[in-house]
């Protein structure tokens, strides 16, 4: 009985996080524009999400929550690209399909994680590049 309750709570938490990220993404990205309008002067996080098949993205949501504790401004400025808009950006960011998360600085992708990975496999490279000061090109 306790395990069933834990499963339900975990599922509820996941749906709550997914809904939060989806609502946040609709506020942050300019759906009508062909351009992402990335700020080339700062490190920008870009998250490719599939809102229709989010079960593969649990580790990404968990990583984003963890990263927000240390990098709140970067997460607040994150661009979320839903699958409906993603295809036009795949070649530019070397992404085949969601889920994927990148850190872009200037015109370069300085960190990229894609596919089915663990939370730690997402946090480690993103933390490394977000903690560094200036990135030399």
N, C-alpha and C positions, 0 to 999 in steps of 0.2 A: 504494500500500500504506500509506503514511504517512497519507494522507487518510482511508482506511478506518479505521485505528486511532484517529485523532482523532475521527471520527464515533462510533465505539463508546464511546470514553472520555467524550465529551460526553453521549451517551445514558445511560451508566451514572451519570455525575454527576447528571444530571437526575433519574433514578429514585431515586437515593440522597437527594437534597434533598427530593423529593416525599414519600418515605417518612418522612423526618425530620419534615417539617412535619405530615404526617398523624398521626404518633404523638404529636407535641407537642400538636396540637389536641385529641386525645382526652383528654389529661391536663388541659388548661387549661379546657375548656368543660364546663359542666354540662348534659349531653345531656337529662336528665330534666326540667329546669326550663324553664318558659316564658320566664323572664327571663334575660338575659345577665349580670346582676349586674355591670354596669359600675361602676367606681369613678368617681364624678362629681367627685371632688376632684383627679383627675389626668387627663392626656391619655391616652386609651386607643385603641390601634390595633385595628381590627376588619377581618378579612380574610374575604371571601366566597370560598369555594373549591369547585370541582367536582372531587371526587376521582375521578370516572369519566371525565372529559374534561380532563385536566390539561395537554394539549399547548398550550393557549392561555395557560397561566399561567407559562410559563418566565420571562418578564420580571419577573413578580411575585416568584418565588422568588429570582431574581438580586438584585432590589431589596431584598428582606428580608435577604438575606445581607449586602449592603452597609450597610444601615441598622443592622444588629446591631452593626457595628463602632463606630458613633458613639452609638447609643442602645440598649445591651444590655438595660437594665431594661425599656424600653418594648416591645421585641420579646419579651422573656421573658413579659411580661404581656399579650401580644397575644391577642385572642379570635379563634379560627378557627371560622367557621361553615360546616359542610359543606352541600352542596346539598340534602341530605335534610332539613335543619332551616331552610334559608334563607328559604323562601317567607313564613314568618310575620314576617320582619324586613324584607322588601323595601320595604313602604310607609313604615315608620318611618325607614329610612335612604336612601330614594329610590334604590333599586337594582333593576334589572329582572332581572338574572341574573349569575352569577359569570362571570369574576373581577371583583372589586372590592375596594378597600382604602380604609379611612376612618380619620380620626383624630377621635375624639369627646371633647369636653370639656364637662362639665356636661350640659346637655340639647341641646347643639348639635354638629352635624357641622362641624368647622373645616377639614377637607381631605377631598376625595373624588376618587378615581381609579377609573374603571371601563372595562371593555371591553378591546379589544386595543390596548395601548400599549407604548412602549419602557420599558426599565429607568429611563432618565433622566427620562421623563415621570412616573414613579412617585416616584422619589427626590426630585426638586426640590420639589414641594409639601409632601411629608411632612417633609422636612428643615426647610423654612421654618417650619412650625408647631411642630415638636418643639423647635427651637432657641429659640423665643421663650419668654420668662418667662411671666408671667401673660397670659391672653387676656381682653380686655375684652368684655363681653357687649353 
